[in-house]
Each structure stands twice: as C-alpha cells, then as structure tokens.
C-alpha cells in the first residue's frame, strides 16, 4: 500500500466519483470551540464513500478477470458501491445479503443492477454460498475493507481533504474518520501522510464497539464482544483488518468513541446547520468533533461524514430528540 | 442589469460564497424519465442562495455608505444572507422581523450578529419603523429581490450552472428555479443568456401562488389574491418585482406550479436519493422536474434546490407522508 496506488485510483475514478465538498457553519464552530470542517461523503454517489472503494477495486481488475463479474458480501453501503461500479463497467455483480436486511437496501442494490442472493443468517453458511457462486461463475470477491485496491479507493477522499485543507489554510488538524474495519481511515491516513503531513487521521467508533480504539491502544488487534445492538450498523465490525490495522497503528492518533445519542445529536445538527442527511454511523466523527472537543487538538478539526443511508424513522427520531 | 454586473458580483464573492455542487441520482432520473441535475443551493452559507445576493449588495456599496450599516425586512432567508454579509464586512445590520416569525429564524439572525427589531404585524407599520431607523442611523436598505446588485448576486449561481452543465455535456435543457419575487430566476436567466444560451430558465411556484406564471402568460404583472396558506413560505410574494419581471418576461420559458404535497414528496426524495435537506419552498423546482415531466423539454433538466431552512417538524411530516 502506498500513495501511488491512491493516486492511480483517483485517476481511474475521474469523472465517475464526486469530489465532495468541505462544509462548515459558524454554529458548529461555537459548539466545538474551534473551526469544524465536514467532508460531506454522504453526497458521494450511492450515499456513502463506499462508491470510491467499489470503483477502485472493479476498475483495477484485469479486463479478462473483470468480465466474468464480481461478488460481495454486504447488507448496505459496500453492496451499493460495488453494484454501481459493476454496472458502469458492464459486468455482472452478485451481492450476498442477509434476508432480514432493510428492504430499501435490498431494493437499491437490485436497482443498481446487481443480482441479490439472500441467505438466512440462522440457517445458511454465507461464505459457503459465496464460494460456490464465485467458483461456478468465475466471480472475483471484492472485500469491504481488507483489500489494497479498496483501501486505495477510500484514500482518494484523503487526497481531496489534503487539497481542501490547503484552500482553507489548515496546516495542522486532526481528521476524524468514522471507522468500521478501517478501510476509509487507513486510506485517508496514507493520503495525508504523503500530501498533508500536518493532518493526522483518528478513527471514531460507537461506544461499546471500539475495537480499533482498543487495538491502537494495546498495539494488537482486539475484538468487539458483540456486533449487535448499535444504531451505527454501518461501522460495526468484529475487529480491524489484517491489512488496515498496521497502517492505522503506524499513522493514526488515538481513537475516539461516542454514544448512539451523541451520533443522533450530530445528525440533528447536520440537518439544521449543514443541510446534510447523515446516517448514525456516518455521524460519529462529527459527534466527536462537537462533543469530545477536549480530546481533540488544534484550532481546527476536520470530520468525515461518511454516509447518509438512513431510514426515515431513524432520522425522524434524531430530529425528535435533538431538533 | 447585464452579465458584467454578475461577473463582478462573482469576483467580489470569491472566497466568501460557496460554489455549490450539481448532484444527481439514477433513481431520480427514473422518476422523471430524463436526466435530473440538482443545483444544491441548500448547501450555500446560511442554508440558501440568499447569501449570494446579500453578499453582492453589501460588498457593492461605496465604503463610506456601507460603514453606516444596512437594514432589511425579512422573516427568513434574506435576513440571514444580509446579516452574514454585514458581519463579515464589520458593519451593523438591522433586520426588521415580525414578532411571530419562527423562533429559530430570529435566533439565527441574532447569532449572525444582526440587531433584530421585532414588530407586531397587526398593530405596527413595518415600513415606518424601517424608514425611521434608516434615517436616524444612515442605514442603507437592502431589498430582497428588486435590487440590481441583489439580482447580480443571485445570478452568480447561474454562472456556476453554465459551467457545470458544460462539465456534464448538457447543451440544451430547462433550468427550473424556485421563484418568489424573481431575484434568483432573473439573475440565473441573465447568466444563462450570456454563458449557456441552450439553457432556459423557468420559474416554479406553489399552486395558488403562481403570480409569476400568470404574469408571464399575460405579459403584465399579476398579483396573488393572498400570500397566506402555503407551506412554501420562503417563495410566496405578492407579485413579481418591477426590475425582475421585464427580465423574466424577456428570457424565461413558461412558469410551472406544484402542490404543497408534491413539494413534500420532492423533499423526501432529496432526503433518500441526494442526502440533502430541502425546505418546501426550496423543493418546488425539483418537484416540477420529477412530477411535471410532461411540461418539460429535452433529455436533461436542471432543478435549483434553493434552500434548506426547514423546521424539524415540517421535515418529519414530509418523511412520514412520503418516506
């Protein structure tokens, strides 16, 4: 993994991936006690940064291999990112989703042209289903984070952050990143190392699901005791990846964690002050910027708002509680 | 009024006004039966395009005159646009607001540094209060739309649309614009005339408050019978302006109108598909693009999403009805 792979991913993405804006509001600055900048990845195609990694991985495949198609496991954002990239390349995509995944996510993945294969979480062996389909059809598996080209794709957001920070004269700041398996955080960290060494990536997770924070502290990979029970479903993973963790460990500052209620509060503030729709897992970095300001250094902070694929009911709950 | 004034306004705005993105979603294209592009002015500073006109008018004043301060009548978006521009120029701003304006709008205008003077709609003469304050303190009145520098400022959005349309290879399209007094629509129309003659501005209004549509049809200024009773409060005005109407009449295609419920539906779709927060009055152009597609020409349409300053309760209603 190096900066050249990220630059190459950005070149392959040109015209296909949005350069998302860096937004701000004086009202958020007042809450945080410093300038707050929000990288609005919820405005990315498919509603999350996952479109970057999906595009990078699919476009990096050798054409012969790509033509047979790709396969991914996902109940949400990664599914849509891979499906969109596959459709644009004119190749088949199979997405293995749990049968109890939210109907809208299944419908969206369908609508983006993918073949959706549903499995029963209790009765079926997801990996066996995937392996059989991949072998039968010659499909290439696109992992959600522990894949060099996926990390390179997510890192293209870091190239943009480095440029945008310069436009706003931000030489030194923490860059808070919503973190699941660490694909986005490690990609951004690599891009900042090369292009904006005064900026430091820091993972943000939901409280109780802070495997990356604990792994960074102990220096070895730690697991979450459970992956059920957080509103921030998009970023709850069992543990950091084997590829992502060494990068996070080498480059990131200490991890942060926020409560579900703080994530909901950040969603309501993003609604009022930025006119952005964030999902809970896409709001944890902004929540940390606003509500953990004692743990953040410097006179400016950048928070990556990683996604906005949220059900109307959950969004309405955030507004009702904190509107 | 000419393109040079708009270009000059854009130069004065550089570094102070955002170049808002032009967004799209294949799901919206499917609904409309053509490509739909959304100019996301809700992401502008203060949450609406009014920051452009406020900046333009304040920055265009001769420094001596400006130093004494500015005054505006507004219950909403224009207030915030003028207040922000005044604060950045280090000059006083007085905003005359009805005492029954939404608390959040009064608070926001305060927080942007303005002196808010409240009046009683039933008992007080707003214009007399404003005239007295202006005379006493030497304040310059910034009108909400019928002012050449305000129109020039709103027209900077049109310069961006012309450039962005070229990036997406859109040579010919209707540009639908949420329309109250016509400041934004006339400014955009002038910019497009000079920079993208294949693009045609068209005003969109709420049904029952379609004074501009009727005025364009008859060729003379028509009034609305009432200005009360629409959810789209931001764009309900008694009649088109004396400066804006001749521009609209010369350059615009026929007006369109949508129901409040169509505006709410467009808000819900912008939430799901674009991750944008729109207010009802800021959603009517998108509503027309999606639900009046028989009245629109061409294989692409551009809709200006002019603002996102909406109460949480109204937004939750849009999601509950159309989520």
Interface residues (C-beta under 8 A of the other chain):
Chain A: X18 X20 X21 X23 X26 X27 X40 X42 X43 X47 X104 X108 X111 X112 X268 X271 X272 X274 X275 X276 X277 X278 X308 X311 X312 X313 X315 X316 X319 X320 X323
Chain B: X18 X20 X21 X23 X26 X27 X30 X40 X42 X43 X47 X104 X108 X111 X112 X268 X271 X272 X274 X275 X276 X277 X278 X308 X311 X312 X313 X315 X316 X319 X320 X323
